[in-house]
Structure formats: structure tokens, C-alpha cells
């Protein structure tokens, strides 16, 4: 299998590069040599040594400040069950439709306040850099990276990026379903009208590079992605998509998702620029199908450039009647174990090596998150 050969050469480098995350793997041959009767369980090894990250996970937040006090979301238990070290915890402010100037920013600030409250109640911190991720993983404490899907909150005011950074924002999805009031660039589900990124969109990329915010290019048209790649000094990601050759068995879903899927050619462009592409759980009706979609992506861009970006919800608010979106630990019918336990097991069954699962499960994201956020002045 091509994925095995590709990863073998860089295996040792990678294990050292992730600074200890693979130490049990490095040690395991020695342990095996000392006790020839006992072999470490590969799944246990993977779960212990992956800083598992879902690079795109939604938490519903109220846009009305008064609703924050009553908000109850059991994020801690859901994260512990998942087997992931953490999630890029995201929300979008462009639904329902934005109608007035200032509304996007007000929703953004209220959303952050709500997330502050959820994190405090769950005793979970925001990771501001890779060291935070490593420390949390070592201590066995779940952690989140603050993300937002769409730069609507900026409303053309670049200074707000600094305010967001100081509130802990470390992943910025440039675009979402609806164009911000001051346009950022072409959205893949709309007819192109800006020839890629707008001048303001380019400013947002450069300012994010400067501050230490990782850019998520999902929802951008190919031209907008390429514009961003051309000017960015840091690697970026397309956190939640799939190959446009992998349409699954649900025709209705496939039709809806087609414009949101990436071509092999475009995925290679992102990977060649040092970026990563996340495979979502949509269009996969079982863990095995999900792993097939991951494998297809690996075959195109290599094992160092694929990550997990489910676009599901790790936890929903108590009493929530939101029917939109699946829960991460319940992504497939009959799923009983947490998300990453299920996926890692399926990946092993499909022939992935332990070190490959560690990379795709979180190592690749950690590499670019570290590059994007380290050595900044703030
Ligand atoms: Zn999205």
C-alpha cells in the first residue's frame, strides 16, 4: 500500500519533531525486546500518543447575552469520551441573516462570552500555542482552540483581529456561507465576483500571519485559496471537506455537498504550500467509509497533509432542539465508542500504520498550528 511506503522514510523525523508525542512508539521496540512475550496494543499506543484534534467542531452559542447564564453544555465529558485531546471549537455569526452594521461584531463578542462561560463551567482552557496543547495532552485534560467560521465580525475593521487574538482566537475561517458586509473573497457556493480574495481579504491573511492566527480556507473559491497561499507567510488549512471524487451513497447529500468538496488538483496545491486538508464525516455512512475517504485523500496529498475536520458538534446545550448537525461521538449509526477510538480502530483495520494514524489524528495539525502561532510578539 502506497501510504505505508510514503510515511516510512519520514517516520523517525516526525516522531522526534512532535517532541515526545511519539515517545512510547520510539520506546516500544526496546520494551518489546526486553519482554518478548508482551506486545503493546497498537490502539492503546495510538490513543496515548496522539494529540488528537478535530480541526472543525461546532459549539452552538446564543447571540443574546441574557441566554448565557442558563447555558449548560457538558463539553468535558464529551471530549473525554471522544479520545481526542481537543477540538478547534468554532461558531459562525452569519446565520440567521445579518441585517445591520455592528450586528456581526455584537454576535461575535456574545459568542465568545458564551464560550468563556462554557469553558469555565467545564474547567477547560483555550490553547494559545502548541505548548498548551502538549501540556494539556500530557496532563490528560481536554483543551480547545478558539476558532470562528467567517470574518464577518471584522466588518472591514482590521483592528478587531487583534481584539479577537487577545480573546484567545487562534483559528480564523476567512469565509462561511454568506459574504461579510465588507467582502473578504469569493465563496465556493456563490458565483465568483471578486476574482479571488479582495484587498481586505489579503489584509486579513497578512495580519493573521503577523499576530499568529492559523487561517482556515474552507468556503473559499479555488482562486481565493490560491490568492491566500500566494501571500501567506504561514501554512494554512482547509479544515472540513472531502475529495470531489468521493460522493458517498446519499444522492441528495452528495448534490448539496458537491460544491464544498475539493478537487485532487486543488488539494495538491494546498499540500504543496505546506498546508493540510481535513476530511469531514459527511458523505461517509460508516467509520469504514470515513477511513476510505481519508485513505483516498492520503493517496493524493500524502500522509503528512491530511487531518480530521468533522464539521460535527462535540456537545450540544441541554434542552437544545437544534436538529442541525450530528454529534461527534454519534457520527454514525450504531457508534458506541468515542469518535477517535472508533476512527483509530477503523484505520488500523484498514492497514494504516500507528505513526500514520498519529499524524492524521493530530500530528499534522499540531505541526502547522505551531508554525502559525509560535514566536509571535504578543
Ligand atoms: Zn463550514
Boltz pocket constraint, residues with backbone or C-beta under 6 A from the ligand:
constraints:
  - pocket:
      binder: B
      contacts: [[A, 149], [A, 218], [A, 219], [A, 240], [A, 311]]
      max_distance: 6.0
